[in-house]
Amino acid sequence: MADDKSGRRKQAQDAERRQQEREIAEEVERGDEPEPPVEASELGDFEAELESVEFPASGADIVAQLGDYAVQSVEGSYAIREVVPETEKEEFDSPAAVRVQIRRPTVAAAMKRVVEAGETLRNTEFSWSQRRAYEQTFRELEAIDADDDEGIAVVSDWVVDRIHEDETLPSSRAVRRQAAKFCRTNGYEVRADEWLGI
């Protein structure tokens, strides 16, 4: 591979794709964690539906083929179009990647809003590592109060507002800081050794 801008970009994209695949595989293996709100047994019929999709597939492809399919979670029913970003830039390498996306519908819905808002930005790439940091922040908010997803809604609204007003993606640190601020304002303890403990 040539040592030029294009070659370095390809190497970075390949490294990011490999990291993404490792993280998806790790998440699939961690089935014993508390959560996720969508039980694996609920995905049985959805697995059959996924067989009709040719991978790799974009979020837009998934929504076009399976957008109206509903998955049951402990919080209610979610259509696939509510939790998968309808964009060509969001790519799923395998059915496992789609399963990981939909097993935490509250977090997925927040990320869908953020990813689709980020599509409006010019010359801005939403890297896999930044995306994972945003997701981790939303998961931490979900874990703090699983009965009330207000924190996820407040922080995702803040991110989308920053994207529209500042025309840039807020840093993952700024998103964590905003989440920690929400927690402390609402009486949730955030220790310094935790993800949100900034």
N, C-alpha and C positions, 0 to 999 in steps of 0.2 A: 504494500500500500504506500502510495506517495506521501512524503512528509510535507504536505501543504495544508492549507486551510480546510479543504474538502476532506482530505484523509484524516486529519485530526478530529473533525466533526463526526465522521463515520465511526472512528474509534470510540469517541465519547458516547455516541448513541448506542453502539454495541455494548459498551460497559454498562450503561444505564439499563438497557434491555435485559442483560444477564442479571443485574441486581434486582430488577423487577421480577423476573422469573424465580429467583431464590426467595424473595419475600413472599410471593404468592404460594410457593411450595411450603414454606414455613407456616404460613397462616392456615393452609389447608390441613396441615398436620396438627395444629393446635385446636383440635375440636373439643377439648375438655375445659377450656376457659369459661368463666362465667360469661354469660351472653352466648352467642349472639341471639337477637330476638327472633330470627327465622331459624327454625329447627331444620336439621338436615333431612328429616323425614318429610318435611313440607316441600322439599326440592325434587322429590321423586318424579312427579309428572313434568316438572320444568326441565329435568335432565333429558327426558324424551324429546321435548320441544327444542332443546339446544342441539340435538342431533341434526336438525334441518339446517343449521347455520354452518357456513363454510368459514373456517378460521385460517389465518387471522381475520378478524372482523372489526369494523369500526363501531363506535357507539351508535352512529346513525344507522348502520346495518342491523344491529341488534334491535334497536327501537322499531325500525321498519318491519322487521320480521316478527318480533315478539312483544312489541310495545304495549299491547292491550292485555297480555297475559298477567294475571294477578297472582301474587305470592302472599301467603298468610304469615303474619308475624304476631308476636304477643301484643303489639300495639294496634293491629288491624291489618287490612289488606292494602297492598301496594302494587300498582301497575308497574311493569318494567320501565315504562317511559318516565315514571316519577323518580327512578333511582339510577338510571343510566344516562349519561350526557349524550344528547343527540348532536354529535359532531363527528366529523371525519378524523379529527386529530386524536380522539380518544380511541386507542386500539387495544383490543383484547386478543391475546395470542392463543387462548384456549378456553374451553368451557369452564375450567377451574377458575380462571380470572374473572369470568362473569359471576360464578357462584360466590366468590369472595366479595365482589362488589355488592351483591344483593342481600347478603346475609346480615348486614347491619343497615337497614333501610333508612334510619334517621340520619346516620352519618353519610350514606350514599346520596340522599336527597340534598343535603347541604353541599356536598362536593359537586353534585350536578350543577347546582346554581353557580358555584364559584367557577367551575370549568367553563360553563357556557358564558358567563360574564367575561372571563378571561379571553374568550374567542374574539371579543370586540377590540382587544388591544392589538396595535400594530407592532411588529418587530419585537414581540415579547414571547418567550418560550416558557411554558409552565413545566419545569423539569420534574422528573420523577421524584427526586429527593425532596423538593419543595412540596410537591403534592402529598408525599407520605407524611411530611411534618404537619401539614394542614390536617390530614386525616387523623393523625395521632392526637392532635389538639381536640378535634371533635370527639374522638373516642374517650379522651380523658373527661371532657364535659359530660358525656353520656354516662360514664361510670360514677361521676360525683353525685348525680341525681337521676337515676334510671327512670323514675316515675314522671319526671318533668323535663322535657327537652328544650326548655326556654333558653338555656345557655347556648345550645347549638344554634338556635334560631337567631339569637342576638349577635353572636360572633359571626355567623355566616352573613347576616345583614350588613354588619360592619365591613367585612371583607368586600362584599359586592359594592357597597357605597364607596370604599377606597378605590376600587377598580374604576368605577365610573367617574368619580371626582378627580382623582389624581392621575388617572390613565396609566396605572402601573399596578403590578401585583404587590401587595404588602409582603414584607419579609416574613418568614416563618416565625422569627423571634417576635415581631410586632403582633402577629396573630396570637401567639402564646401569651404575650403580655396582656393583650385585650381579654383573653379568656381568663387569665388570673385576676384581672381587675373585676370582671363580672363575678367570679367566685367570691372574692373577698367582699365585694359590695353586697352580696346576697347571703353572707354568713357562712360560706363554705370554707373550711380550712384548706390551705394549700401550703404544704411544707416545702422547704428549700430544696430537698433532695428529690422532689417529684418533677414530672415533666413540666407542669405549669408553674413550678416554683422559681420564678425569675426575680 
